[in-house]
C-alpha cells in the first residue's frame, strides 16, 4: 500500500469526522457530572474502568461526600470503600483526596482552567486534564486519548504511535475544526469504539467509516 501523504490523511480524517458526526449526532461526554469538580473525580475514577461503572458509583459517592471539603476531610478508607468497584481504589482515593486538598489550599477550591495548573494535581495527566477542560469549560488544549482513541486512531491509520502523548500530537495535526474539533473527535471516537469498533470482533460490516478505514475487515 503506497505511503499516504499528510494532505490526504488530513482530508480522510475530515471525512471520517463528518461521517461519524452524522452517525452519532447526540454524542457527548459519557461521564455524568454536575460541576467541574465532579467531572475531575469521575475522570480519575475512569482510569482502567468503564464509564458505565463510574456512573454507577458517583451518585452515591457524591451523596456521601457532597463537597470538595468533605473529600479533603474524609478518612481515606471511607473513600476507598465508596469507589472500590472502579478498581485501583487505593491510588484513586489518594489522588482524589490529594486533589481536593491542593485545590482548597492553592486554587481557592476552584478547578483551574489551564493545562499547566491541572497537571499539578495528584494523578492528573493530559488525558484527565483534556477531559476536564473540554467538557467542563469548553476549552481544548489537546485531544483526550483513551483506550478507544488509541485503538481506533491506529486502525484508521491516523497514527503509528503507541504512546498517548505521541498519538495526541499526531491527531492534533489532523483533526479539523481545531481546537473545538478536538473535543468532538474524542467523543465520536469513544462512541464508535463502544458500539462498533470494539477491541474484539469489530463490526466492520456495519461500520459507517469503513470506506475510509484501511483496517476494515482486518482489525
C-alpha positions as a Markdown table, in Angstrom:
| # | Residue | x | y | z |
|---|---|---|---|---|
| 1 | Unk | 0.0 | 0.0 | 0.0 |
| 2 | Unk | 1.5 | 3.4 | -1.0 |
| 3 | Unk | 2.5 | 5.8 | 1.7 |
| 4 | Unk | -0.3 | 8.3 | 2.4 |
| 5 | Unk | 0.6 | 12.0 | 2.3 |
| 6 | Unk | -0.2 | 14.2 | 5.3 |
| 7 | Unk | -2.6 | 16.2 | 3.0 |
| 8 | Unk | -4.5 | 13.1 | 2.0 |
| 9 | Unk | -4.6 | 11.9 | 5.6 |
| 10 | Unk | -6.0 | 15.2 | 6.7 |
| 11 | Unk | -8.7 | 15.0 | 4.0 |
| 12 | Unk | -9.5 | 11.4 | 5.1 |
| 13 | Unk | -9.7 | 12.5 | 8.7 |
| 14 | Unk | -12.1 | 15.3 | 7.8 |
| 15 | Unk | -14.3 | 12.8 | 6.0 |
| 16 | Unk | -14.2 | 10.4 | 9.0 |
| 17 | Unk | -15.2 | 13.1 | 11.4 |
| 18 | Unk | -18.0 | 14.3 | 9.1 |
| 19 | Unk | -19.4 | 10.7 | 8.7 |
| 20 | Unk | -19.2 | 9.9 | 12.5 |
| 21 | Unk | -20.9 | 13.2 | 13.3 |
| 22 | Unk | -23.8 | 12.1 | 11.2 |
| 23 | Unk | -23.8 | 8.6 | 12.6 |
| 24 | Unk | -23.6 | 9.8 | 16.3 |
| 25 | Unk | -25.5 | 13.2 | 16.3 |
| 26 | Unk | -26.2 | 13.1 | 20.0 |
| 27 | Unk | -22.6 | 12.4 | 21.1 |
| 28 | Unk | -21.5 | 13.9 | 24.4 |
| 29 | Unk | -19.3 | 13.1 | 27.4 |
| 30 | Unk | -20.2 | 9.7 | 28.6 |
| 31 | Unk | -19.4 | 10.6 | 32.3 |
| 32 | Unk | -22.2 | 12.0 | 34.3 |
| 33 | Unk | -21.3 | 15.1 | 36.4 |
| 34 | Unk | -22.8 | 18.3 | 37.8 |
| 35 | Unk | -19.7 | 20.6 | 38.0 |
| 36 | Unk | -16.0 | 20.7 | 37.2 |
| 37 | Unk | -15.0 | 19.0 | 40.5 |
| 38 | Unk | -17.4 | 16.1 | 39.9 |
| 39 | Unk | -16.0 | 15.7 | 36.4 |
| 40 | Unk | -12.5 | 15.7 | 37.7 |
| 41 | Unk | -13.4 | 13.0 | 40.3 |
| 42 | Unk | -15.2 | 10.9 | 37.7 |
| 43 | Unk | -12.3 | 11.1 | 35.2 |
| 44 | Unk | -9.8 | 10.0 | 37.8 |
| 45 | Unk | -12.2 | 7.1 | 38.6 |
| 46 | Unk | -12.4 | 6.2 | 34.9 |
| 47 | Unk | -8.8 | 5.0 | 34.6 |
| 48 | Unk | -8.9 | 1.3 | 33.8 |
| 49 | Unk | -12.6 | 1.3 | 34.4 |
| 50 | Unk | -15.7 | 1.7 | 32.2 |
| 51 | Unk | -17.6 | 4.9 | 32.1 |
| 52 | Unk | -20.8 | 3.0 | 32.9 |
| 53 | Unk | -19.3 | 1.6 | 36.1 |
| 54 | Unk | -18.1 | 5.1 | 37.1 |
| 55 | Unk | -21.6 | 6.5 | 36.5 |
| 56 | Unk | -23.0 | 3.8 | 38.8 |
| 57 | Unk | -20.5 | 4.7 | 41.6 |
| 58 | Unk | -20.6 | 8.5 | 41.5 |
| 59 | Unk | -24.2 | 9.2 | 42.6 |
| 60 | Unk | -23.7 | 7.5 | 46.0 |
| 61 | Unk | -20.1 | 8.8 | 46.2 |
| 62 | Unk | -21.3 | 12.5 | 45.9 |
| 63 | Unk | -24.1 | 11.9 | 48.3 |
| 64 | Unk | -21.6 | 10.6 | 50.9 |
| 65 | Unk | -19.0 | 13.4 | 50.1 |
| 66 | Unk | -21.1 | 16.3 | 48.7 |
| 67 | Unk | -18.3 | 18.9 | 48.7 |
| 68 | Unk | -14.6 | 19.2 | 47.9 |
| 69 | Unk | -14.1 | 20.0 | 51.6 |
| 70 | Unk | -15.8 | 16.7 | 52.6 |
| 71 | Unk | -13.4 | 14.7 | 50.4 |
| 72 | Unk | -10.4 | 16.6 | 51.8 |
| 73 | Unk | -11.5 | 15.9 | 55.4 |
| 74 | Unk | -12.6 | 12.3 | 54.9 |
| 75 | Unk | -10.9 | 9.2 | 56.2 |
| 76 | Unk | -9.3 | 7.8 | 53.2 |
| 77 | Unk | -10.6 | 4.2 | 53.8 |
| 78 | Unk | -14.1 | 5.6 | 53.6 |
| 79 | Unk | -13.4 | 7.0 | 50.1 |
| 80 | Unk | -11.7 | 3.7 | 49.1 |
| 81 | Unk | -14.8 | 1.7 | 50.2 |
| 82 | Unk | -17.1 | 4.0 | 48.2 |
| 83 | Unk | -15.0 | 3.6 | 45.0 |
| 84 | Unk | -13.9 | 0.1 | 45.4 |
| 85 | Unk | -15.6 | -1.4 | 42.4 |
| 86 | Unk | -13.8 | 1.0 | 40.0 |
| 87 | Unk | -10.5 | -0.8 | 40.6 |
| 88 | Unk | -7.2 | 0.6 | 41.7 |
| 89 | Unk | -9.2 | 2.2 | 44.5 |
| 90 | Unk | -6.3 | 3.0 | 46.9 |
| 91 | Unk | -4.5 | 5.1 | 44.3 |
| 92 | Unk | -7.6 | 6.7 | 43.1 |
| 93 | Unk | -8.7 | 7.6 | 46.6 |
| 94 | Unk | -5.3 | 9.1 | 47.3 |
| 95 | Unk | -5.4 | 11.1 | 44.1 |
| 96 | Unk | -8.9 | 12.4 | 44.6 |
| 97 | Unk | -8.3 | 13.4 | 48.2 |
| 98 | Unk | -4.9 | 14.9 | 47.3 |
| 99 | Unk | -6.5 | 16.9 | 44.5 |
| 100 | Unk | -9.2 | 18.2 | 46.9 |
| 101 | Unk | -6.6 | 19.3 | 49.4 |
| 102 | Unk | -4.5 | 21.0 | 46.8 |
| 103 | Unk | -7.5 | 22.8 | 45.1 |
| 104 | Unk | -8.6 | 24.1 | 48.5 |
| 105 | Unk | -5.1 | 25.2 | 49.5 |
| 106 | Unk | -3.8 | 26.6 | 46.2 |
| 107 | Unk | -6.8 | 27.3 | 44.0 |
| 108 | Unk | -9.5 | 28.7 | 46.4 |
| 109 | Unk | -11.5 | 25.5 | 45.9 |
| 110 | Unk | -11.9 | 26.1 | 42.2 |
| 111 | Unk | -10.9 | 23.6 | 39.4 |
| 112 | Unk | -8.4 | 25.5 | 37.2 |
| 113 | Unk | -9.0 | 26.2 | 33.5 |
| 114 | Unk | -5.4 | 25.6 | 32.2 |
| 115 | Unk | -3.5 | 22.5 | 31.3 |
| 116 | Unk | -0.5 | 23.7 | 33.3 |
| 117 | Unk | -2.4 | 24.1 | 36.5 |
| 118 | Unk | -4.4 | 20.9 | 36.2 |
| 119 | Unk | -1.3 | 18.9 | 35.7 |
| 120 | Unk | -0.1 | 19.9 | 39.1 |
| 121 | Unk | -3.0 | 17.9 | 40.7 |
| 122 | Unk | -2.2 | 14.4 | 42.0 |
| 123 | Unk | -2.9 | 11.7 | 39.5 |
| 124 | Unk | -3.8 | 14.1 | 36.7 |
| 125 | Unk | -2.1 | 13.6 | 33.3 |
| 126 | Unk | -3.0 | 15.0 | 29.9 |
| 127 | Unk | -6.0 | 12.7 | 29.3 |
| 128 | Unk | -7.7 | 13.8 | 32.5 |
| 129 | Unk | -6.8 | 17.4 | 32.1 |
| 130 | Unk | -8.1 | 17.4 | 28.5 |
| 131 | Unk | -11.3 | 15.8 | 29.6 |
| 132 | Unk | -12.0 | 18.4 | 32.3 |
| 133 | Unk | -11.0 | 21.4 | 30.1 |
| 134 | Unk | -13.1 | 20.2 | 27.2 |
| 135 | Unk | -16.2 | 19.0 | 29.0 |
| 136 | Unk | -16.4 | 21.3 | 32.0 |
| 137 | Unk | -15.2 | 24.5 | 30.3 |
| 138 | Unk | -15.4 | 24.0 | 26.5 |
| 139 | Unk | -11.7 | 24.6 | 26.2 |
| 140 | Unk | -9.3 | 22.5 | 24.2 |
| 141 | Unk | -5.5 | 22.3 | 24.6 |
| 142 | Unk | -5.4 | 18.8 | 23.1 |
| 143 | Unk | -7.2 | 15.6 | 22.4 |
| 144 | Unk | -8.4 | 13.1 | 25.0 |
| 145 | Unk | -6.5 | 9.9 | 24.2 |
| 146 | Unk | -8.1 | 6.9 | 26.0 |
| 147 | Unk | -8.0 | 3.2 | 25.0 |
| 148 | Unk | -10.8 | 3.7 | 22.4 |
| 149 | Unk | -8.9 | 6.6 | 20.7 |
| 150 | Unk | -5.6 | 4.7 | 20.8 |
| 151 | Unk | -7.1 | 1.6 | 19.2 |
| 152 | Unk | -9.2 | 3.4 | 16.5 |
| 153 | Unk | -6.6 | 6.0 | 15.6 |
| 154 | Unk | -4.2 | 3.2 | 14.8 |
| 155 | Unk | -6.8 | 1.1 | 13.0 |
| 156 | Unk | -7.7 | 4.1 | 10.9 |
| 157 | Unk | -4.0 | 4.7 | 10.1 |
| 158 | Unk | -4.1 | 8.2 | 11.6 |
| 159 | Unk | -1.0 | 7.4 | 13.6 |
| 160 | Unk | 1.5 | 4.6 | 14.0 |
| 161 | Unk | 2.4 | 5.7 | 17.5 |
| 162 | Unk | 1.6 | 3.7 | 20.7 |
| 163 | Unk | 2.1 | 6.3 | 23.5 |
| 164 | Unk | -0.8 | 8.6 | 24.3 |
| 165 | Unk | 1.4 | 11.7 | 24.1 |
| 166 | Unk | 2.6 | 10.9 | 20.6 |
| 167 | Unk | -0.8 | 9.8 | 19.4 |
| 168 | Unk | -2.3 | 13.1 | 20.7 |
| 169 | Unk | 0.3 | 15.1 | 18.8 |
| 170 | Unk | -0.5 | 13.3 | 15.6 |
| 171 | Unk | -4.2 | 13.8 | 16.0 |
| 172 | Unk | -3.9 | 17.5 | 16.8 |
| 173 | Unk | -2.3 | 17.9 | 13.4 |
| 174 | Unk | -5.0 | 16.0 | 11.6 |
| 175 | Unk | -8.4 | 16.6 | 13.2 |
| 176 | Unk | -10.4 | 19.5 | 11.6 |
| 177 | Unk | -12.1 | 22.4 | 13.4 |
| 178 | Unk | -9.3 | 23.0 | 15.9 |
| 179 | Unk | -9.5 | 23.4 | 18.7 |
| 180 | Unk | -13.2 | 22.7 | 19.3 |
| 181 | Unk | -13.0 | 19.8 | 16.9 |
| 182 | Unk | -10.5 | 18.1 | 19.2 |
| 183 | Unk | -13.2 | 17.8 | 21.9 |
| 184 | Unk | -15.8 | 16.4 | 19.4 |
| 185 | Unk | -13.3 | 13.9 | 17.9 |
| 186 | Unk | -12.7 | 12.2 | 21.2 |
| 187 | Unk | -16.4 | 11.9 | 21.9 |
| 188 | Unk | -17.1 | 10.5 | 18.4 |
| 189 | Unk | -14.2 | 8.0 | 18.6 |
| 190 | Unk | -15.2 | 6.8 | 22.1 |
| 191 | Unk | -18.8 | 6.2 | 21.0 |
| 192 | Unk | -17.6 | 4.4 | 17.9 |
| 193 | Unk | -15.2 | 2.3 | 19.9 |
| 194 | Unk | -18.0 | 1.2 | 22.3 |
| 195 | Unk | -20.7 | 0.5 | 19.7 |
| 196 | Unk | -18.9 | -0.6 | 16.5 |
| 197 | Unk | -15.1 | -0.8 | 16.6 |
| 198 | Unk | -14.7 | -2.9 | 19.7 |
| 199 | Unk | -11.3 | -4.3 | 20.7 |
| 200 | Unk | -12.5 | -7.8 | 19.9 |
| 201 | Unk | -14.8 | -8.6 | 17.0 |
| 202 | Unk | -15.2 | -5.1 | 15.5 |
| 203 | Unk | -18.4 | -4.9 | 13.5 |
| 204 | Unk | -16.8 | -3.9 | 10.2 |
| 205 | Unk | -19.9 | -4.7 | 8.0 |
| 206 | Unk | -21.9 | -2.1 | 9.9 |
| 207 | Unk | -19.2 | 0.5 | 10.3 |
| 208 | Unk | -20.1 | 3.9 | 8.9 |
| 209 | Unk | -16.5 | 4.8 | 8.2 |
| 210 | Unk | -15.3 | 1.5 | 6.7 |
| 211 | Unk | -14.6 | 3.2 | 3.3 |
| 212 | Unk | -12.0 | 5.4 | 4.9 |
| 213 | Unk | -10.6 | 2.6 | 7.2 |
| 214 | Unk | -7.5 | 0.8 | 5.9 |
| 215 | Unk | -8.1 | -1.9 | 8.5 |
| 216 | Unk | -11.7 | -2.7 | 7.5 |
| 217 | Unk | -12.4 | -6.5 | 7.8 |
| 218 | Unk | -8.8 | -7.0 | 9.1 |
| 219 | Unk | -9.0 | -5.4 | 12.5 |
